[in-house]
Amino acid sequence: MYSKNNLIYILTILESIEKILMYSNEFENSENFFQANDQMNFNASYTLLLTIGEDVKKIDSGLKQKFTDIPWKQIASLRDRLAHDYRGIDPEITYSIIKNYLPDLKATAIQMLEDIEYEEDILVKVISSDFYKHLSYLIENKKKKP
């Protein structure tokens, strides 16, 4: 089992993914996504991708090594690129990352929770906050398990 310190990083990654998917869900191409709402959806998603990359760096390396199908170093590198080269980021690549890679990262992050030692009441308390409100399915899934 891994430290409960990983819990907040993984929950932040999951919440960021949920929000990005909400902000991008209705768009069928990168151009519409980029232009929508005066680029608000794109900019919000861009910022959340930064958050994901930052928190990926904080997860215990041993825990990440259990999930080799996720390109952890590339996610961290994307964060650095996003932070330092705003004008050089291609909206099509950003859209592709959202549509093609975030669902796998989400599934893996959910799996990772099983390897973290934490009290269930902490999970309930955190998910009850406004910041993590899109993760209520994590508690519902726990209730369904025997």
C-alpha positions as CSV (number, residue, x, y, z in Angstrom):
1,M,0.0,0.0,0.0
2,Y,1.1,3.5,-0.8
3,S,0.9,6.6,1.4
4,K,-2.3,8.5,1.7
5,N,-0.5,11.6,0.5
6,N,-1.1,10.2,-3.0
7,L,-4.8,10.4,-2.5
8,I,-5.1,14.2,-3.0
9,Y,-3.0,14.1,-6.1
10,I,-5.0,11.4,-7.7
11,L,-8.3,13.0,-6.7
12,T,-7.1,16.3,-8.2
13,I,-6.2,14.5,-11.4
14,L,-9.6,12.8,-11.6
15,E,-11.5,16.1,-10.9
16,S,-9.4,17.9,-13.5
17,I,-10.2,15.1,-16.0
18,E,-13.9,15.3,-15.2
19,K,-13.9,19.1,-15.8
20,I,-11.9,18.8,-19.0
21,L,-14.3,16.2,-20.3
22,M,-17.3,18.4,-19.4
23,Y,-15.7,21.5,-21.1
24,S,-14.8,19.6,-24.3
25,N,-17.6,17.0,-24.5
26,E,-19.8,18.8,-27.0
27,F,-17.2,19.6,-29.5
28,E,-16.5,17.3,-32.5
29,N,-13.2,19.0,-33.6
30,S,-10.4,21.0,-32.3
31,E,-11.3,24.2,-34.1
32,N,-14.8,24.4,-32.5
33,F,-13.3,23.5,-29.1
34,F,-10.6,26.2,-29.5
35,Q,-13.0,28.9,-30.6
36,A,-15.9,28.2,-28.3
37,N,-16.9,30.8,-25.7
38,D,-14.0,33.1,-26.7
39,Q,-11.6,30.2,-26.0
40,M,-12.8,29.9,-22.5
41,N,-13.3,26.1,-22.7
42,F,-9.9,25.6,-24.3
43,N,-8.2,27.9,-21.7
44,A,-9.9,26.2,-18.8
45,S,-8.9,22.7,-20.1
46,Y,-5.4,23.9,-20.8
47,T,-5.0,25.0,-17.2
48,L,-6.4,21.8,-15.9
49,L,-3.9,19.8,-18.1
50,L,-1.2,21.8,-16.3
51,T,-2.7,20.7,-13.0
52,I,-2.7,17.1,-14.1
53,G,1.0,17.3,-15.1
54,E,2.0,18.9,-11.9
55,D,0.2,16.3,-9.7
56,V,1.5,13.4,-11.7
57,K,5.0,14.5,-10.7
58,K,4.0,14.2,-7.0
59,I,2.6,10.7,-7.1
60,D,5.0,8.1,-5.6
61,S,7.2,6.7,-8.4
62,G,6.6,3.1,-7.2
63,L,2.9,3.5,-7.6
64,K,3.3,4.9,-11.1
65,Q,5.6,2.0,-12.0
66,K,2.7,-0.4,-11.4
67,F,0.9,1.3,-14.3
68,T,3.4,1.2,-17.1
69,D,0.8,1.7,-19.8
70,I,0.5,5.4,-18.9
71,P,3.3,7.7,-20.2
72,W,4.0,9.4,-16.9
73,K,7.1,11.3,-18.1
74,Q,5.3,12.6,-21.1
75,I,2.5,13.9,-19.0
76,A,4.9,15.7,-16.7
77,S,6.8,17.1,-19.8
78,L,3.5,18.3,-21.3
79,R,2.9,20.3,-18.1
80,D,6.3,22.0,-18.5
81,R,5.6,22.7,-22.2
82,L,2.2,24.1,-21.4
83,A,3.6,26.3,-18.7
84,H,6.4,27.7,-20.7
85,D,5.1,27.9,-24.3
86,Y,1.5,29.0,-24.3
87,R,1.5,30.4,-27.8
88,G,3.3,27.4,-29.2
89,I,0.7,24.8,-28.2
90,D,-1.4,23.4,-31.0
91,P,-5.1,23.3,-30.2
92,E,-5.4,20.1,-32.3
93,I,-2.8,18.3,-30.2
94,T,-4.5,19.5,-27.0
95,Y,-7.8,18.3,-28.3
96,S,-6.3,15.0,-29.3
97,I,-4.8,14.5,-25.8
98,I,-8.2,15.2,-24.3
99,K,-10.1,12.8,-26.5
100,N,-7.5,10.0,-26.8
101,Y,-5.5,9.9,-23.6
102,L,-7.5,11.3,-20.7
103,P,-10.0,8.4,-20.6
104,D,-7.2,5.9,-20.1
105,L,-5.6,8.2,-17.4
106,K,-8.9,8.4,-15.7
107,A,-9.3,4.6,-15.6
108,T,-5.8,4.2,-14.3
109,A,-6.2,6.9,-11.6
110,I,-9.3,5.1,-10.3
111,Q,-7.3,1.8,-10.2
112,M,-4.5,3.5,-8.3
113,L,-6.9,4.5,-5.5
114,E,-7.0,0.8,-4.6
115,D,-3.3,0.8,-3.8
116,I,-3.4,3.8,-1.5
117,E,-3.9,3.5,2.2
118,Y,-6.5,5.9,3.5
119,E,-9.6,6.1,5.7
120,E,-12.8,6.0,3.8
121,D,-14.3,8.9,5.8
122,I,-11.4,11.1,4.4
123,L,-12.5,10.2,0.8
124,V,-16.1,11.1,1.7
125,K,-15.1,14.4,3.3
126,V,-12.9,15.4,0.4
127,I,-15.5,14.5,-2.3
128,S,-18.1,16.4,-0.4
129,S,-16.2,19.6,-1.0
130,D,-17.1,21.8,-3.9
131,F,-13.7,21.3,-5.5
132,Y,-14.2,17.6,-5.9
133,K,-17.9,17.4,-6.5
134,H,-17.6,15.6,-9.8
135,L,-16.1,12.5,-8.1
136,S,-19.2,11.3,-6.2
137,Y,-19.1,8.1,-8.4
138,L,-16.0,7.0,-6.4
139,I,-18.1,6.7,-3.3
140,E,-21.0,5.1,-5.1
141,N,-18.6,2.5,-6.6
142,K,-17.3,1.7,-3.1
143,K,-20.8,1.1,-1.9
144,K,-21.5,-1.4,-4.7
145,K,-18.4,-3.5,-3.9
146,P,-19.1,-6.5,-1.6
